């Protein structure tokens, strides 16, 4: 964990700030940045399952026959 925290230099903070400004379309100031350890495989797994579930939506048919 300490190794990851040392990698958060000014350039990375600037890139994060620019991404937030681009997303919210207004000026922001970051008060803190925290590094969370998370297994990337779990995120991809969850995203994939969500994509599959949402692709199986049932459309309503015109029932006024």
Residue pairs with C-beta under 8 A, 6 or more apart in sequence:
1 35
1 37
4 35
4 37
5 35
8 33
8 35
13 30
13 33
16 30
16 33
17 28
17 29
17 30
20 28
20 30
21 27
21 28
